[in-house]
Amino acid sequence: MGLNDYEAFHLKHEYLPLSSSQTRPIDPGPKGWTFSRRITPPGQPVSLPIDSSSPGYWSPLFHFQVISIPLLDFRLYHHFSASHELASFTAFWLVTKLIPDSGGARRSMMYAEKEGEGRRAKVYTTGGHEAKGSLEGRDVEWVDMETSVMKEYLKKEFGFGF
């Protein structure tokens, strides 16, 4: 179970889970671990035990393997995930904090440049007791992407120090 009645998580030891449309690797390597979240219809709490007749489905969040990786590989992976011009983390940024005593609610700020939307970051809350399983964002506000405004907001709302 998660931090409230509407979320549950699962860790499974398996090969990388792929859909039928994805090409299987020639060498699948060792088994790894898949961390998944239980998605139920909004307003439907998760009840244990979870079996094939339980409402909802498991949605994989990430898969990892416990293996040694040379430092040089980390540099290469970092470049292609964070500094290459086509890397996804150069196109947007996300700041998230867990809200205390909320049953797992998270306050997030996200910015991605989109044509016609201006330069503003979206701030919203997801999860927690109040959401009752909904994945929709609530308490939405917008923050201008100007240095002084952003620094002040990150200090006040996320506890950043500059």
C-alpha positions as CSV (number, residue, x, y, z in Angstrom):
1,M,0.0,0.0,0.0
2,G,1.0,3.6,-0.5
3,L,0.5,6.6,1.7
4,N,-3.3,6.5,1.3
5,D,-6.1,4.1,0.4
6,Y,-6.0,5.0,-3.3
7,E,-2.4,3.9,-4.1
8,A,-0.4,0.8,-4.0
9,F,3.0,-0.2,-5.4
10,H,4.6,-3.4,-6.4
11,L,8.2,-4.5,-7.0
12,K,8.6,-7.5,-9.2
13,H,11.8,-9.4,-10.2
14,E,11.6,-10.0,-14.0
15,Y,13.1,-9.3,-17.3
16,L,12.5,-5.8,-18.8
17,P,8.7,-5.8,-19.5
18,L,8.0,-4.8,-23.1
19,S,4.7,-4.5,-25.0
20,S,4.0,-6.8,-27.9
21,S,4.9,-3.9,-30.3
22,Q,8.4,-3.4,-28.9
23,T,11.4,-5.3,-30.2
24,R,12.9,-7.7,-27.7
25,P,16.7,-7.3,-27.1
26,I,19.0,-9.9,-28.6
27,D,20.6,-10.3,-25.2
28,P,18.1,-9.5,-22.5
29,G,20.8,-9.5,-19.8
30,P,20.0,-10.4,-16.2
31,K,16.6,-10.0,-14.6
32,G,16.0,-6.7,-13.0
33,W,13.3,-5.1,-10.8
34,T,10.1,-3.4,-12.1
35,F,8.5,-0.9,-9.8
36,S,4.8,-0.4,-10.6
37,R,1.9,1.6,-9.3
38,R,-1.7,0.3,-9.0
39,I,-4.1,2.4,-11.1
40,T,-7.8,2.1,-10.0
41,P,-10.8,4.0,-11.2
42,P,-11.1,7.4,-9.5
43,G,-12.8,7.1,-6.1
44,Q,-12.1,3.4,-5.9
45,P,-9.8,2.6,-3.0
46,V,-7.3,-0.2,-3.3
47,S,-8.1,-3.2,-1.2
48,L,-5.9,-6.1,-0.3
49,P,-5.3,-8.7,-1.5
50,I,-4.9,-7.5,-5.0
51,D,-5.5,-10.2,-7.6
52,S,-6.7,-10.6,-11.2
53,S,-10.3,-9.7,-10.2
54,S,-9.4,-6.5,-8.4
55,P,-10.4,-3.3,-10.2
56,G,-7.6,-1.4,-12.0
57,Y,-4.2,-2.4,-13.4
58,W,-0.5,-2.3,-12.6
59,S,1.4,0.5,-14.5
60,P,5.2,0.1,-14.6
61,L,7.0,3.2,-13.4
62,F,10.6,2.1,-13.9
63,H,12.8,-0.9,-14.3
64,F,16.3,-1.3,-12.9
65,Q,19.1,-3.9,-12.5
66,V,21.5,-4.3,-9.7
67,I,24.8,-4.5,-11.6
68,S,28.1,-2.7,-11.6
69,I,28.5,0.0,-14.3
70,P,31.9,1.6,-15.1
71,L,32.1,5.3,-14.4
72,L,32.8,6.1,-18.1
73,D,29.3,4.6,-18.9
74,F,27.7,7.0,-16.4
75,R,29.3,9.9,-18.2
76,L,27.9,8.7,-21.5
77,Y,24.4,8.0,-20.1
78,H,24.4,11.4,-18.4
79,H,25.2,13.2,-21.7
80,F,22.4,11.5,-23.6
81,S,19.8,12.0,-20.8
82,A,20.8,15.5,-19.6
83,S,23.1,17.5,-21.8
84,H,22.6,16.3,-25.4
85,E,20.5,18.7,-27.5
86,L,17.8,16.1,-28.0
87,A,17.8,14.9,-24.4
88,S,14.4,14.9,-22.8
89,F,15.7,16.7,-19.7
90,T,16.8,19.7,-21.7
91,A,13.3,20.3,-23.0
92,F,11.5,20.5,-19.6
93,W,12.1,20.7,-15.9
94,L,10.2,19.5,-12.9
95,V,10.4,20.2,-9.2
96,T,8.3,18.1,-6.8
97,K,7.9,18.0,-3.1
98,L,5.8,15.6,-0.9
99,I,3.3,17.6,1.2
100,P,3.5,16.4,4.9
101,D,0.5,14.8,6.5
102,S,-1.4,14.7,3.2
103,G,-1.4,11.0,2.5
104,G,1.1,11.3,-0.3
105,A,0.0,14.5,-2.0
106,R,2.7,16.1,-4.1
107,R,3.2,19.7,-5.1
108,S,4.9,20.0,-8.5
109,M,6.2,22.8,-10.8
110,M,6.8,21.9,-14.4
111,Y,8.0,24.0,-17.3
112,A,8.3,23.1,-21.0
113,E,8.5,25.5,-23.8
114,K,5.3,25.3,-25.9
115,E,4.4,27.5,-28.7
116,G,1.6,30.0,-27.9
117,E,1.6,29.3,-24.1
118,G,4.1,32.0,-23.0
119,R,7.0,31.5,-20.6
120,R,5.2,30.3,-17.5
121,A,5.7,27.3,-15.2
122,K,2.6,25.3,-14.1
123,V,2.3,24.6,-10.4
124,Y,-0.2,21.9,-9.3
125,T,-1.0,19.3,-6.6
126,T,-1.6,15.6,-7.3
127,G,-2.4,12.6,-5.1
128,G,-3.1,12.4,-1.4
129,H,-6.2,11.7,0.5
130,E,-8.1,14.6,-1.1
131,A,-7.6,13.2,-4.7
132,K,-9.3,9.9,-3.9
133,G,-7.3,8.2,-6.6
134,S,-7.6,10.9,-9.3
135,L,-4.5,11.5,-11.4
136,E,-5.7,15.1,-12.3
137,G,-3.8,18.1,-11.1
138,R,-5.6,20.6,-8.8
139,D,-4.8,23.9,-7.1
140,V,-3.2,25.0,-10.4
141,E,-1.3,28.3,-10.6
142,W,1.2,29.8,-13.0
143,V,4.6,31.4,-12.3
144,D,6.4,33.6,-14.8
145,M,9.7,32.3,-16.0
146,E,11.6,35.4,-15.0
147,T,14.7,34.9,-12.8
148,S,13.7,37.1,-9.8
149,V,10.1,35.8,-9.8
150,M,11.1,32.2,-10.1
151,K,13.8,32.4,-7.4
152,E,11.4,34.0,-5.0
153,Y,8.7,31.3,-5.7
154,L,11.2,28.4,-5.4
155,K,12.5,29.8,-2.0
156,K,9.0,30.3,-0.6
157,E,7.1,27.2,-1.9
158,F,9.9,24.6,-2.3
159,G,12.5,25.7,0.3
160,F,15.3,26.3,-2.2
161,G,18.3,28.3,-1.1
162,F,20.2,30.6,-3.4
